[in-house]
Amino acid sequence: MTPTEIKKLWRRFFIWSATNFLIIVMLIAELGLNTALFKLTLFINWLPYALIALSIIKRDLKEHVFVIGMEFLWSLMLHSISTSTSYILLHCDALSSSEVLYLHNALCMTLFLILIRWERRLFLNILPSRYFFDNPFGWHAAILPLAIALGSSLLMADAHYPHDLREQLSRVVIPLFFFLVYRSMSISTRLIDEKNEREHINGFINQRLEALRKYNLIMQEHQKRLAIFRHDRRHNYRLISAMLDSGDVDKAITLIEKPAEK
């Protein structure tokens, strides 16, 4: 991305974030914070950000779908960790249901900020090798993270909050396991790409060396011919000089005209 595109992306993200915040505040003021509103915003809040990214970041659609799926999985994991903590507090009768929802949002944002340095490094290198997408199964690889995230999130698409603690822990383990598996696969494919690139560079260097070797042979052959030509020319010069000294002008002219005829 160019610096202009990056500025444009962040500017639109900031404008929508402020607008989105005002919309949510107005909805909460009008309807109150409840489970249905909470989950509705959770499931659709990411969509405008994805559309903004699609409009500015010039990438293949498969890559966009893959990144959205990975972001969805990561958000689901943070959400599940926050919900598990809220679940423990709720069952300790420490807070009311609405207070737990506020606590959930605070915990989720806190986790995001604590992990932001690691998240930034993770998502800067989130795209796998082009091998993942440039093959007949490219769309399968692109959709896989989104399919796993949707499968996990559909289980909590109801008006109940929070779910059983075991369900919450499973929603933490599944994305985490996928990230670990994906990371190992990404490292492996990157090593394969580096190996293929080295082999390509070595092959290119070998081709250049072979071309230089052939060029060197040609130059040596030309030098040999040039040496023979110079030797013959010096010999002819001596003959012509001797003929002119002896007065055989016609023979000298004939000898001079022979190379021109050739």
C-alpha positions in Angstrom: 0.0 0.0 0.0 1.1 3.5 -0.7 1.3 6.1 2.1 -1.7 7.9 0.6 -3.8 4.7 0.7 -2.7 4.0 4.3 -3.8 7.5 5.4 -7.1 7.1 3.5 -7.7 3.7 5.2 -7.1 5.0 8.7 -9.1 8.2 8.1 -12.1 6.1 7.0 -11.6 3.7 9.9 -11.6 6.6 12.4 -14.7 8.3 10.9 -16.6 5.1 11.0 -15.4 4.2 14.5 -16.7 7.6 15.8 -20.0 7.2 13.9 -20.4 3.6 15.1 -19.7 4.6 18.7 -22.4 7.3 18.5 -24.9 4.8 17.0 -24.2 2.3 19.8 -24.5 4.9 22.5 -27.9 6.0 21.1 -29.2 2.4 20.8 -28.2 1.7 24.4 -29.8 4.9 25.6 -33.0 4.1 23.8 -33.2 0.3 24.3 -30.8 -0.3 27.2 -27.9 -2.7 27.1 -29.4 -6.2 26.7 -28.1 -9.5 25.3 -29.9 -9.3 22.0 -28.5 -5.8 21.2 -25.1 -6.9 22.5 -24.9 -9.9 20.2 -26.4 -8.1 17.2 -23.6 -5.5 17.3 -21.1 -8.3 17.9 -22.1 -10.1 14.7 -22.5 -7.2 12.3 -20.1 -4.6 13.7 -17.2 -5.9 11.7 -18.9 -5.7 8.3 -18.3 -1.9 7.6 -14.6 -2.2 8.5 -14.3 -5.2 6.1 -16.0 -3.2 3.3 -13.7 -0.2 3.9 -10.7 -2.5 3.7 -12.0 -4.1 0.5 -12.5 -0.7 -1.2 -9.0 0.6 -0.4 -6.6 -2.4 -0.1 -6.0 -3.7 -3.6 -5.6 -7.4 -3.0 -7.1 -10.6 -4.4 -10.6 -11.4 -3.1 -9.3 -14.7 -1.7 -6.8 -12.9 0.4 -9.4 -10.5 1.8 -11.7 -13.4 2.7 -8.8 -15.2 4.4 -7.8 -12.1 6.4 -11.4 -11.4 7.5 -11.8 -15.0 8.6 -8.6 -14.8 10.7 -9.7 -11.5 12.3 -13.1 -13.1 13.0 -11.4 -16.0 14.7 -9.1 -13.7 16.8 -12.1 -11.6 17.9 -14.1 -14.7 18.7 -11.2 -15.9 20.9 -10.9 -12.5 22.8 -14.7 -12.4 23.1 -14.8 -16.0 24.6 -12.0 -15.2 27.1 -13.9 -12.1 28.2 -17.2 -14.0 28.4 -15.6 -16.8 30.5 -14.3 -14.2 33.0 -17.7 -12.5 33.1 -19.4 -16.0 33.6 -17.3 -16.6 36.7 -18.1 -13.1 38.1 -21.8 -13.6 37.3 -22.1 -16.8 39.1 -20.4 -15.3 42.1 -23.4 -12.9 42.3 -20.9 -10.0 42.1 -22.6 -8.2 39.3 -26.0 -7.9 37.5 -26.5 -9.1 33.9 -26.2 -5.6 32.4 -23.1 -4.9 34.4 -21.5 -8.1 33.2 -22.1 -7.0 29.6 -20.3 -3.7 30.3 -17.6 -5.7 32.0 -17.3 -8.0 29.0 -16.7 -5.1 26.7 -14.2 -3.6 29.0 -12.3 -6.9 29.4 -12.4 -7.5 25.6 -10.9 -4.0 24.9 -8.3 -4.5 27.6 -7.2 -7.8 26.2 -7.0 -6.2 22.7 -4.8 -3.4 24.0 -2.6 -5.6 26.0 -1.9 -7.9 23.0 -1.8 -5.2 20.4 1.9 -5.4 19.8 1.8 -9.1 19.3 -1.4 -8.8 17.3 0.2 -6.2 15.0 3.2 -8.5 14.3 0.8 -11.5 13.8 -1.5 -9.7 11.3 1.3 -8.0 9.4 2.5 -11.5 8.3 -0.9 -13.1 8.4 -1.1 -13.9 4.6 0.3 -17.3 3.8 2.3 -18.2 0.7 0.7 -17.6 -2.7 0.7 -21.4 -3.0 -2.3 -21.4 -0.7 -4.4 -19.4 -3.2 -2.9 -20.1 -6.6 -4.2 -23.6 -7.0 -7.5 -25.4 -7.5 -8.1 -25.4 -3.8 -7.4 -21.7 -3.3 -10.9 -20.8 -2.3 -11.1 -23.7 0.1 -8.0 -22.4 1.9 -9.4 -18.8 1.8 -12.8 -19.7 3.3 -11.5 -22.1 6.0 -10.9 -19.6 8.8 -14.2 -17.8 8.1 -16.1 -21.2 8.1 -14.5 -22.2 11.5 -15.4 -18.8 13.0 -19.0 -18.9 11.7 -19.4 -22.4 12.9 -18.3 -21.4 16.4 -20.2 -18.2 16.5 -23.5 -19.6 15.3 -23.6 -21.7 18.5 -24.0 -18.5 20.5 -26.5 -16.8 18.2 -29.3 -16.7 20.7 -30.6 -14.4 23.4 -28.8 -16.3 26.2 -25.8 -14.9 27.9 -23.5 -16.2 29.1 -23.3 -19.8 27.8 -21.9 -22.8 29.7 -18.3 -22.4 30.7 -17.3 -25.5 28.8 -18.7 -23.9 25.6 -16.8 -20.7 26.3 -13.5 -22.6 26.8 -14.1 -24.6 23.5 -14.5 -21.2 21.7 -11.1 -20.2 23.1 -9.4 -23.6 22.3 -10.6 -24.0 18.7 -9.3 -20.6 17.4 -6.1 -20.9 19.4 -5.6 -24.4 18.0 -6.3 -23.2 14.5 -3.8 -20.3 14.9 -1.1 -22.7 16.1 -1.7 -25.1 13.2 -1.8 -22.3 10.7 1.3 -20.8 12.1 3.3 -24.0 11.7 1.9 -24.5 8.2 2.8 -20.9 7.4 6.4 -21.3 8.6 6.7 -24.5 6.6 5.4 -23.0 3.4 7.6 -19.9 3.9 10.6 -22.2 4.2 9.6 -24.0 1.0 9.1 -20.7 -0.8 12.6 -19.5 0.4 14.1 -22.8 -0.8 12.3 -22.5 -4.2 13.5 -18.9 -4.5 17.1 -20.0 -3.7 16.9 -22.7 -6.3 15.4 -20.3 -8.9 18.3 -17.8 -8.2 20.9 -20.6 -8.4 19.4 -21.8 -11.7 19.5 -18.2 -13.0 23.1 -17.8 -11.9 24.0 -21.1 -13.5 22.4 -20.0 -16.8 24.3 -16.8 -16.7 27.6 -18.7 -16.0 26.9 -21.1 -18.8 26.2 -18.1 -21.2 29.5 -16.5 -20.0 31.3 -19.7 -20.6 30.0 -20.0 -24.1 30.8 -16.3 -24.7 34.3 -16.9 -23.5 34.8 -19.9 -25.9 33.5 -17.7 -28.8 35.9 -14.9 -27.8 38.8 -17.3 -27.6 37.9 -18.7 -31.1 37.7 -15.1 -32.5 41.1 -14.3 -30.9 42.6 -17.3 -32.5 41.2 -16.3 -35.9 42.4 -12.7 -35.3 45.9 -13.9 -34.5 46.0 -16.0 -37.7 44.7 -13.0 -39.7 47.4 -10.8 -38.2 50.1 -13.3 -38.9 48.9 -13.7 -42.5 48.7 -10.0 -42.9 52.3 -9.4 -41.6 53.5 -12.2 -44.0 51.7 -10.5 -46.9 53.1 -7.2 -46.0 56.6 -8.6 -46.0 56.0 -10.3 -49.4 54.6 -7.1 -50.9 57.5 -5.1 -49.5 60.0 -7.6 -51.0 58.2 -7.5 -54.4 58.2 -3.7 -54.5 61.9 -3.7 -53.6 62.6 -6.1 -56.5 60.4 -4.2 -58.9 57.7 -6.8 -59.3 54.9 -4.3 -59.1 52.3 -6.4 -61.0 52.8 -9.4 -58.6 52.5 -7.0 -55.6 49.2 -5.6 -57.0 47.9 -9.1 -57.7 48.7 -10.1 -54.1 47.0 -7.0 -52.7 43.8 -7.6 -54.8 43.4 -11.3 -53.7 42.1 -10.5 -50.1 39.7 -7.9 -51.6 38.3 -10.5 -54.0 37.6 -12.8 -51.1 
